[in-house]
């Protein structure tokens, strides 16, 4: 699975990556190299991050659904 990122976000991530390389490694990345590096990182860690996000959302909604039982059912004993 390849994560699709819109052009604005991809550009912002490339800029952040270039800044990080400049600040941490004293290396300037061209736009092309930053783009290639971002693609490599997304392929390497993207699926793991995506799967963790899905698990987190599933757990959140499961908790909300569990809470819903107590919120919507009426006491049948009158």
C-alpha positions in Angstrom: 0.0 0.0 0.0 1.4 3.4 -1.0 0.1 6.3 1.0 -1.3 9.1 -1.2 -0.5 12.6 0.0 -1.9 15.7 -1.6 0.6 18.0 -3.3 0.5 20.8 -0.6 1.2 18.3 2.2 3.9 16.6 0.3 5.6 19.9 -0.4 5.4 20.9 3.2 6.9 17.5 4.3 9.7 17.8 1.8 10.5 21.3 3.1 10.6 20.0 6.7 12.8 17.1 5.6 15.2 19.4 3.9 15.3 21.7 6.9 16.0 18.7 9.2 18.8 17.5 7.0 20.3 21.0 6.9 20.1 21.4 10.7 21.0 17.9 11.8 23.5 16.8 9.2 24.7 20.0 7.6 23.6 18.7 4.2 21.4 20.5 1.7 18.8 18.4 -0.1 17.6 19.5 -3.5 13.9 19.4 -4.1 14.4 16.2 -6.1 16.4 14.5 -3.3 13.9 15.6 -0.6 11.1 14.2 -2.7 12.9 10.9 -3.2 13.8 10.7 0.5 10.2 11.4 1.5 9.0 8.7 -0.9 11.5 6.2 0.6 10.4 7.1 4.2 6.7 6.8 3.4 7.2 3.4 1.8 9.3 2.2 4.7 7.2 3.4 7.7 3.9 4.5 6.1 2.1 1.2 6.4 3.1 0.7 10.0 2.0 4.3 10.9 -1.2 3.8 9.0 -2.0 0.5 10.7 -1.4 2.0 14.1 -3.7 4.9 13.3 -6.4 2.5 12.3 -6.0 0.5 15.5 -6.1 3.7 17.6 -9.3 4.9 15.8 -10.9 1.4 16.2 -10.1 1.4 19.9 -11.5 4.9 20.4 -14.8 4.1 18.6 -15.1 0.8 20.5 -14.8 2.7 23.7 -17.5 5.2 22.5 -19.8 2.3 21.5 -19.3 0.7 24.8 -20.3 3.9 26.6 -23.3 4.3 24.3 -25.0 1.2 25.9 -25.3 3.0 29.2 -26.3 6.3 27.7 -29.2 5.2 25.5 -30.9 2.2 27.2 -33.8 3.0 29.5 -34.4 1.2 32.7 -37.3 -1.3 32.1 -38.0 -1.7 35.8 -40.6 0.8 36.8 
